[in-house]
Amino acid sequence: METTLVLLKPSCVQRQLIGEIVNRFERRGLRISGMKMMQLNEDILRQHYAHLVDRPFFPGLAKSMMASPIVAMALTGVEAVQVVRDMTGFTNARKADAGTIRGDYAMSNQQNIVHASDSIENAAIELARFFRPEEIFDYHSAVEAFLYGAGEMG
């Protein structure tokens, strides 16, 4: 099982899509291991987007990510990082396939509803940035036997 980070961005919160997006992840079979609403600040955004801080668009990105609270989620499942990435679609929502979260709910490269960790390694780093260890819960769901075949859960 893997755990990955998803941030429901201000574009999701302001458009009142939180429940819709959470529902999609749960219907897919991902387990919510942690979830909280929080207001981001420039310090955490400089850490989270360290690879973009020197880009000319960073101030606009930071402003948009601080426009309202976000919802941070830890999602757990078999190959969760890739499953979530596939569900979210391309970063530029105009290029995202219909049926993906961005393809169904967004039209922007920046206002694209969600952030999703792009690797197992980055998921661990990002989860530690947004959650304290005691805020992520390891439990077994009664439906797991109906989500995965014998031996798939590792």
N, C-alpha and C positions, 0 to 999 in steps of 0.2 A: 504494500500500500504506500502511496505517496500522498503528501500534503502540499498544497500549493496556495499561493496568495492571489486573491482577487480583490480589487478595489472598485467599488461602484462609485464612479466619479460624480462631481457636481452635476454634470449633464444628465446623469441618471436620476440623482436625487431630486433636482429641480423639475424634471419632467414627470416625477412621481411614478417611476418605473421600477423601484426597488423590489416590490413584491413580484412583479412579472419576471424580472431577471433571476431572483432567488428561486422562484418556482421552476425556471428552466433547468437550473443546475440540479435541483432536487429531483425533478422528474427524470433527469438523465441517470440518476443513481448516485450522484456525489453526496457525501455526508458532510454536513456543516460541522466542523470541529471547533470553530471559533467565529464569533461575529460581533462587531461593535461599530457604533457610529462615533466619528471623531472629526475634529476640525484640524486640518493640516496647517503647518506654518512653513515659513521659508527654510528653516533649518532642516526639517525632515525632508522637504522637497529637494534641497541641495544634495542630501545624501542619496535619496531615491533616484534622482535623475542626474547623478554625478557625471555621467557620460554626456550630458546635454547642457551643463551649466554654462559653458563658454559659447554656446550657439546663440545667434541673435534672437531666436524665438523663445529662449528660456524665460525671460520676464513675463511674456504673455502666457506661457504654459503654467508658470507658477501662479499667476493671477487667476487663471481659470480653475486651477486645482484648489484654490483657497476661496472660491466664490460662495461655497456653502460647505456644510459637513460632507464627508464621504462615509461609505460603509465599507469597512475592511472585513474580509472573510477568509478563513482558512478552510479549504475544501479538501476532503480526503477521498481517495478511491484508487483503484488499480490504474496505473499510468495517468494519474490525475493531471499532471502538468500538461501533457500532450492533449488529453481529452478536453481540458478547459481551453487551451490554445485553439484547437479545432472548432470549438463551440463559439469562441469570440470572433473569429475571422480576422481578416487583414486589418492592420492598424488604421490605414486610410479606409474609412467606412464606405466611401464611394466605390472602392474596389472589392469590398467584402461580398461574398456570395449570399444570396437570399437564403434564409434558413439559419444563418449565423446571427449572433446577437447584434453585432455591428451592422451586418447586412440588413437586418430587420428594423433596427431602431436608430440608426445614425446616418449622417451625411458628411461627416467631417473627419479629418485626420487628427484633430485635437479634441474636439467635443465628441468623443467616440464611445461613450457610455462606461467602458470598463478598462481596467488595467489587469493583465494576467502575467504571472511570472513566465519567463521564457525558457527556463531550464530547471532541473532539479537543484543544481547548485545555487542559482539565483533565488529560487523559491525559499530555500533555507535562510538565506541572507535577508530576504524581504520579510519573511514571516517574523524573524527576530527583530526587525525594525519596527513592525507595527503591533506585535503581540508580545506580552510577557509569557514565559513558559506556562504559568498557571492559567492563562486565558485560552489555551488550546487543549481540548479534551480528547482523549483517546478512549473511545467506547465502541462497542459493537452494536450495529443496528440489526434489528430482527429481520429486516428485509434482505440482508446481504446474501443469504442462501438462495434468494430468488433473483439476484442481480448477477452473480458470478457462478460459473461452473466449478466442479470439483477441481481443486488444485490451482485455480486462477488467482487466488488471493495471496499466494506466497507463504 
